[in-house]
Amino acid sequence: MSVNVEADLRGRAKRVKRAIEAAAVRSGRRPEAVTLVAVSKTVGPELVREAAELGITHFGENRVQEAEAKIEGLKGQLPANVDWHLIGHLQSNKARKAARLFALIESVDTLDLAIALNRIAGESGSRLPILLEVNVGGEASKFGFSPEALEEVFPKILALSNLEVKGLMTVARAVSDAEQARPVFRELRRLRDRLKEAYPVADLRELSMGMTGDYPVAIEEGATLVRIGRALFGERTL
Ligand SMILES: *Cc1c(COP(=O)(O)O)cnc(C)c1O
């Protein structure tokens, strides 16, 4: 690791942290209510280690295979409080591996996948924390439940007793002006609030929304998890 890359990461991490705090304060929220998930897809293990040394404790990966190699490679080299989130589409045939590797699967996007994960968690006698991904903007290219579909299947998912449904996740369309993403974030929060009202036993405390281009706006709209890649690690070249 060159000194420059390390210094860059340090500076970027500081700027992101400040921006998270500023957005929280601006919207009357406690900065601790927002958790940074550093999106380390395409980022090498060395840089992940540097980030962990700077105090980053949550890392997000979108592919099970890549995450597995990285997590194995970093075994014993990261502080014990570091954990990994899956933020990309999960195929059922990788569900078992994902359940083992990730502390939180943020991208559960079908009832079938939820059922598969519930079965797998049941075999090991553990409860698996998940988020439900919502395609708020209705984009054909994106995974996730439509808001209407989620309201319909939610009781079925809630009944899967080996899953802990911690909240909702969304990926907003890439826009030039972050303000344009605000309605998407607001809609996710309202959907969460409706579900919470209809099913008071549901946890649903987490709203994973906001990326490099739009996370301050997401925080203003209630994000508890922001998934940030480029603002920390630089532009992805792969
Ligand atoms: C890549 C990715 C991110 C991070 O995007 P950046 O623009 O690099 O911050 C967040 N969420 C998901 C689901 C991603 O795939």
The ligand as a MOL file (V3000), in Angstrom:
LIG
                    3D

  0  0  0     0  0            999 V3000
M  V30 BEGIN CTAB
M  V30 COUNTS 15 15 0 0 0
M  V30 BEGIN ATOM
M  V30 1 C -21.9480 -0.1590 -5.5700 0
M  V30 2 C -23.0950 -0.0280 -4.6600 0
M  V30 3 C -23.1450 1.0070 -3.7030 0
M  V30 4 C -22.0690 2.0700 -3.5610 0
M  V30 5 O -22.1030 2.9430 -4.6470 0
M  V30 6 P -21.1260 4.2270 -4.6670 0
M  V30 7 O -21.7450 5.0800 -5.7110 0
M  V30 8 O -19.7750 3.7290 -5.0140 0
M  V30 9 O -21.1770 4.8430 -3.3300 0
M  V30 10 C -24.2260 1.0370 -2.8460 0
M  V30 11 N -25.2160 0.1300 -2.9140 0
M  V30 12 C -25.2170 -0.8660 -3.8180 0
M  V30 13 C -26.3410 -1.8250 -3.8300 0
M  V30 14 C -24.1550 -0.9790 -4.7250 0
M  V30 15 O -24.1640 -1.9800 -5.6100 0
M  V30 END ATOM
M  V30 BEGIN BOND
M  V30 1 1 1 2
M  V30 2 1 2 3
M  V30 3 2 2 14
M  V30 4 1 3 4
M  V30 5 2 3 10
M  V30 6 1 4 5
M  V30 7 1 5 6
M  V30 8 2 6 7
M  V30 9 1 6 8
M  V30 10 1 6 9
M  V30 11 1 10 11
M  V30 12 2 11 12
M  V30 13 1 12 13
M  V30 14 1 12 14
M  V30 15 1 14 15
M  V30 END BOND
M  V30 END CTAB
M  END
